Structures are given as C-alpha cells and as structure tokens.
Amino acid sequence: MKAAPGDWLMIEGTHLSDRKRHGLILEVHGPDGSPPYLVRWDDTETETLVIPSTGAHILTPEQMKQTHSN
C-alpha cells in the first residue's frame, strides 16, 4: 500500500456489522509512501497512527471527490 499526504484512507471492514470509515492522511511515516500513516478520521476528528490491514484502501483527493459526488 502506498499513499501521500492528502490522500484518503478508506476502511471498509471485514464483517457486515463493521462500519465504513475514512480519514485524511496527514503524514506518511514509511519509506516510499508505505505505512504507518497519521490519519485524521472524518467521523471523530481524532488523529491516530494507522497501519492498514484487510478492508483498507487508498483514494487520491480526486477519487474521493468522485466518490462523494455520486
């Protein structure tokens, strides 16, 4: 997984009861865009250091706009 500051981390979840979350990537701490990422979550405005796992993917700002405009 590769990201840059300004991209969005999307967590889809692996179970039906899991809620979807998305957060803005503020900092990339791994080499060449790899995790961990400092993320500000949209639903809580909290910032956490995240190492994404199953059910996670990255969207560019342009992709995020397209997703939320549909």
Residue, then its C-alpha position, 0 to 999 in steps of 0.5 A: m500500500k502506498a499513499a501521500p499526504g492528502d490522500w484518503l484512507m478508506i476502511e471498509g471492514t471485514h464483517l457486515s456489522d463493521r462500519k465504513r470509515h475514512g480519514l485524511i492522511l496527514e503524514v506518511h511515516g514509511p519509506d516510499g509512501s508505505p505505512p504507518y500513516l497519521v490519519r485524521w478520521d472524518d467521523t471523530e476528528t481524532e488523529t491516530l497512527v494507522i497501519p492498514s490491514t484487510g478492508a483498507h484502501i487508498l483514494t487520491p483527493e480526486q477519487m474521493k471527490q468522485t466518490h462523494s459526488n455520486 
